[in-house]
Amino acid sequence: MKELIEKINVAVEAFKTDAGLQAEKGNKAAGTRARKASLELEKLLKEFRKTSLEASKA
């Protein structure tokens, strides 16, 4: 579970960086990367929810 949390943290940082570049400087490529990171983050968070529920039942 710790490595999953670390992956989530990395994805969040990537999203924050790219979203900030898009918002502040109008960088279109950064916007694309931010959207891609948000999709990856969504997958990781769903996996975390599933893992967390399994752990709480045990």
GUMI-672045 format. One record per atom (N, C-alpha, C): residue number from 1; x, y, z. Coordinates in steps of 0.02 Angstrom, whole numbers. Example, Ala and Ser with C-alpha at 12.3 -4.5 7.8 and 13.67 -1.06 7.14 Angstrom:
> num:X:Y:Z
> 1:660:-284:390
> 1:615:-225:390
> 1:660:-165:390
> 2:642:-112:354
> 2:684:-53:357
> 2:645:2:394
END
This chain:
> num:X:Y:Z
> 1:41:-60:0
> 1:0:0:0
> 1:44:63:0
> 2:103:58:32
> 2:146:117:35
> 2:169:138:-35
> 3:184:88:-78
> 3:207:107:-145
> 3:151:137:-186
> 4:90:116:-173
> 4:32:145:-207
> 4:24:218:-187
> 5:32:232:-123
> 5:27:301:-98
> 5:83:343:-128
> 6:142:314:-135
> 6:198:351:-166
> 6:183:366:-239
> 7:153:319:-275
> 7:134:331:-345
> 7:83:387:-349
> 8:36:388:-302
> 8:-15:441:-301
> 8:18:509:-290
> 9:65:511:-243
> 9:100:574:-229
> 9:139:599:-290
> 10:171:554:-326
> 10:208:573:-386
> 10:160:600:-439
> 11:104:567:-447
> 11:54:589:-497
> 11:25:657:-479
> 12:14:668:-415
> 12:-13:733:-392
> 12:38:788:-406
> 13:101:775:-391
> 13:152:826:-404
> 13:158:842:-478
> 14:155:789:-520
> 14:159:800:-593
> 14:99:842:-615
> 15:41:826:-589
> 15:-19:864:-608
> 15:-13:937:-586
> 16:8:948:-523
> 16:14:1016:-498
> 16:63:1057:-540
> 17:119:1027:-557
> 17:169:1063:-597
> 17:142:1083:-665
> 18:114:1033:-700
> 18:89:1047:-768
> 18:28:1092:-768
> 19:-17:1082:-721
> 19:-76:1125:-718
> 19:-56:1197:-703
> 20:-7:1205:-660
> 20:18:1272:-645
> 20:49:1306:-705
> 21:88:1268:-744
> 21:118:1297:-805
> 21:64:1317:-854
> 22:12:1277:-860
> 22:-42:1295:-907
> 22:-78:1358:-883
> 23:-94:1360:-819
> 23:-132:1416:-792
> 23:-92:1481:-793
> 24:-29:1477:-774
> 24:12:1537:-768
> 24:41:1562:-834
> 25:63:1516:-875
> 25:99:1536:-936
> 25:62:1518:-1000
> 26:4:1486:-994
> 26:-33:1468:-1054
> 26:0:1413:-1095
> 27:40:1372:-1063
> 27:76:1318:-1097
> 27:28:1262:-1116
> 28:14:1255:-1181
> 28:-35:1205:-1204
> 28:-10:1134:-1194
> 29:54:1122:-1204
> 29:82:1055:-1194
> 29:76:1034:-1121
> 30:86:1081:-1076
> 30:79:1066:-1004
> 30:7:1049:-988
> 31:-40:1080:-1022
> 31:-110:1064:-1012
> 31:-126:993:-1032
> 32:-96:972:-1087
> 32:-105:903:-1110
> 32:-76:854:-1059
> 33:-16:870:-1034
> 33:15:827:-983
> 33:-26:825:-919
> 34:-55:882:-900
> 34:-96:885:-840
> 34:-158:842:-847
> 35:-189:845:-905
> 35:-249:803:-917
> 35:-230:729:-915
> 36:-173:711:-944
> 36:-150:642:-942
> 36:-137:621:-870
> 37:-105:664:-831
> 37:-90:649:-761
> 37:-155:641:-721
> 38:-206:680:-738
> 38:-269:675:-701
> 38:-302:607:-714
> 39:-296:582:-775
> 39:-324:515:-790
> 39:-286:461:-752
> 40:-220:467:-750
> 40:-180:418:-713
> 40:-196:422:-638
> 41:-205:483:-614
> 41:-222:493:-544
> 41:-289:461:-527
> 42:-336:467:-572
> 42:-402:437:-562
> 42:-396:361:-555
> 43:-356:330:-597
> 43:-346:257:-593
> 43:-313:238:-527
> 44:-262:276:-507
> 44:-227:261:-444
> 44:-273:269:-384
> 45:-315:320:-385
> 45:-360:331:-328
> 45:-413:277:-323
> 46:-436:252:-381
> 46:-484:197:-380
> 46:-451:134:-351
> 47:-388:123:-372
> 47:-351:66:-346
> 47:-340:73:-270
> 48:-325:134:-248
> 48:-317:146:-176
> 48:-381:131:-138
> 49:-437:154:-165
> 49:-501:142:-132
> 49:-515:68:-125
> 50:-502:31:-178
> 50:-512:-41:-177
> 50:-467:-75:-125
> 51:-403:-57:-126
> 51:-354:-86:-80
> 51:-372:-67:-8
> 52:-392:-5:2
> 52:-410:18:69
> 52:-470:-19:97
> 53:-520:-30:55
> 53:-579:-67:77
> 53:-562:-139:95
> 54:-520:-170:55
> 54:-498:-238:70
> 54:-461:-242:135
> 55:-418:-193:148
> 55:-379:-191:209
> 55:-423:-181:270
> 56:-475:-141:263
> 56:-519:-127:320
> 56:-562:-186:338
> 57:-575:-230:288
> 57:-616:-289:301
> 57:-576:-345:335
> 58:-511:-343:327
> 58:-468:-396:355
> 58:-455:-387:429
END
